Each structure stands twice: as C-alpha cells, then as structure tokens.
Amino acid sequence: MGSFTNAGSAPAPSAARPHVVLLASPGAGHLIPLAELARRLVEHHGFAATIVTFSGLSDSEALPSGILDSASTVALPAVKIDDLPADALRGSLLVELIQRSLPSLGTLLRSMGSTTPLAALVPDFFCSAALPLAVELGVPCYVFVPSSLTMIYLMRRIVELHDDAAPGEYRNLPEPLEIPGGLSLRRAELPVPYRDCNGLAYAQLLRGGRRYRRADGLLMNTFYEMEPAMVEEFRQAAEQGTFPPAFPVGPFVLSNSDEETGASAILEWLDRQPARSVVYVAFGSGGALSVEQTAELAAGLEASSQRFLWVVRMPSLDGRTCVFGTGGGDDDPLAWLPEGFLERTRGRGLAVPAWVPQVRVLSHPATAIFVSHCGWNSVLESAASSVPMVAWPLYAEQRMNAALLEGALGVALRSRAREDGGAVAREEVAAAVNELMEGENGLVVRRRAEDLQRAAARAWSPDGSSRRALEDVAAKWRAALGAGS
C-alpha cells in the first residue's frame, strides 16, 4: 500500500486536543482555502488539524509555507492511474485517484483515531467518496466546498430532479434555470458537465450529489452577504430535511504575510503608480487565451490608455481555455505579445510572465480594477480588497460566477465576445476597461465593490456571520465527542 509522507513542518497534533482531518483534492485553488479553514479551527476553536493530500497528479501544487504553521500534513501513498485514458478529463482523473486512495485513507484514519479523538472528517467537495468511510468510523463528516453556494445548488437541483427517476434515466436541468435571488441562468452559463444529461460527467455529478445528502453538513467558502437568498434557501432545505445544512464560513483568503513574494520588482512598480490607477489582468493558474485573443487583449489594453499590470500566460494553441496539468514548457509567454507592444506601453504598463502575488496586488492602493476569469478564489480576493471586476470567464463554473457578480451583486461588468463565439474584440476590451475605470456605470459598480468589501470584513469580525457559523459547527463536533459545547 505504500507509506505515508509527513509533508508539513507543523508539530504532531496533541493527543489532548480533538483532531479534525481535512482531505484536500489536488490544486492550489482547493488547498489554500482548505488550509485557511484548518488554521481557523486550530487558532479559534482549539482543535488539532491534519491536512491529507493525494499523490499522483503532475500539477499538484505546494502550499505557501506560512499557511501550514498551525496544521500538519500527510501525503497518501501514490496509486496507479496510468491505466486511465490519455484524454480523460481532469475531473474524472480526480474522482478515480480519490477512489483508489480510500484504502490508504482508511488505514491512516484508524491509526490517528487510536491515539487522539477524531472530531470530524472534512473532505474537499471532490472527495465525497470518503463519506462512507466516515460513517464506518462513526466520525461526523462535513464536506468543504471551496466554491459558491450557487454551485452546490446546481448539484442539489440535479439530485432532486432525479428523485423519482428510473435507474439509468437522466434529465436535463430546465432552461433557463431560475436561481434564488432573482438570477436566471442560460444553459451556456452552466458549468459544462451540467449542460447535457447524456454526458459521462453528468452521471458522476448525480452520484456525488446523492453522497452529499449523507453528509452531516457543508462548509462553504462564501459569506451571507455574498449569497443571501441562497443561504436562506439552504436553511429551509435543512429544516425540511431534504439536504444537509450549509454553513457559510468564508471568505478564506490568504493574508499578505502568508503569500509567497519573490516579486519585489512588481510591487515596487505598483508603488510608483498613482492610487487606484492600475488595471490588473490575470486569468488564474489554469486559464489560457488563444493566440488571437491574446493579441486582441493586448491591443485593447493599449487602446484604453490606462495603466496596467498583466500576468501573461502561454496562449492555448488547441482552443482549450483550461490548461491544468499540461505543463508550461520553457517558452516565454511575452514572446507571443504583438510586435512592439511592450515598447509602446513601456512606463504605463507592465507585462509579467505566469505569476504575481495576487493578494498583495489586489490589496495594493494603486490597483483599481481586476480583469479576471472569475475563479472563486479570485472573486473572494477581489471582494476582500474592494476591487471591482471586468468578468472574463473561461471554464468550470466561471460563467455562472460572472452572472452572479454582474447580475446579483453588481460588482462586475462583463466582457462581450463576438456573436459568432469568437474572441473579445480590442474595442470591447478598451470600452469595458474604460467604463469600469471612469464611466457612470463603473462608478456604481465601484461603490458596490466597496460595500461588499465591508460585508466580507464583517463576516469574520468577532460577532460576524461566518465566525458564528463555524463556532456552531465546532460546538457540534465537541458535543459529539462528549466534551460539551
């Protein structure tokens, strides 16, 4: 079965403290908020915490060093997955990796439980296959969801849609799909696996959603003011016993002190810019633009005449907008920018390859707006820094996030692609950026972003909604151990 690897530098959990085991699916976008949750459980609620990670996916990323000061980590032994199809989707690989790692996880949990009381198992939402193991061990199981409540609402709707379906029968979600809070989603705005009931991933979603029903609760990386109607919707479902209670306990955002820097030149450049003058452009660790779209974005930024900081990644040559696990090679992404672009924008623009310390950039006084793919971590980081967004979704649930940000929250403007589905034109890029920086509609959006930032700060204040929600969960875990609340 292989041996376990202690990957963290934190001390071993004390036997005197109840122990929470958190199961992380690969990828920094999932690991970082889960690690933030672990830290809150340790520092605010007196638990010991261990983060369990998987081995075997090439794009698994290490956590920033400072974030693991409170929790320890253990890596499960690698399992064989090279027998899977070469073109298997990342989600399918994850599901299979996790399923094949369950025996090792069971061994680890039994070993931990023999030395310290296990208060709870908290699997990441991709790891719902671990739920039966928690039941077998008699440990409360709360699924951690690093995305929005709206995302889980989609899964819940699929489960409810099939409550009276015959085995093997699959039904599509209605179009448009009406979302609590007044949002109406077209099928094209749903994550790809939710669009077609005949797709292989749809059956996986249904199985996962049915497992969620057996969880004791869901820990959500959101906060009340971010999705108020959705929080009330899930509260009613829990009262009726149709779905586990959902606890909004976010936002979990890295602090400046935890984020790896290594980018002093970027921060020094920002220090030289006027307050609220810079357009920050980044599409996440997995997002990619086509060669044509990269050129149009460059031309649009140039035409806007605004100052900008652009994190440039290698363009996609095959049309894919998600490039997790494909590797970046040694090529220079800046070489793909239009000829003369860097020279013409020198002084007011800075293009950097691949990475910046995003939390530091968003919280910097010079940063005004964020041209973003609308990944949920980026959304929360933007909200925490009161930075409004030009929403430019690429994959996963990002189109749905963009609809939520623009339609329900009013903290973003959308970039509009051509009617034929082609690239966002340079004129549209410049217009969207300038409207958000200087226009009347942009002023309204900027003010709403400030309101959301204040709400995000309140959520984790001493009497904030998210802090109280996590206190409720911690009290349930202590009570289950017989330690009282």
PyMOL commands that set and color helices and strands:
alter all, ss='L'
color gray80, all
select helices_A, chain A and resi 28-45+65-68+90-113+125-137+149-161+187-189+192-194+200-212+224-226+228-240+264-271+291-304+333-336+341-344+358-362+376-384+398-409+426-438+440-459+465-480
alter helices_A, ss='H'
color red, helices_A
select strands_A, chain A and resi 5-6+19-23+48-53+72-75+118-123+142-145+177-179+183-185+217-220+246-248+278-282+307-312+349-353+367-372+389-391+412-414
alter strands_A, ss='S'
color yellow, strands_A
deselect
rebuild
show_as cartoon
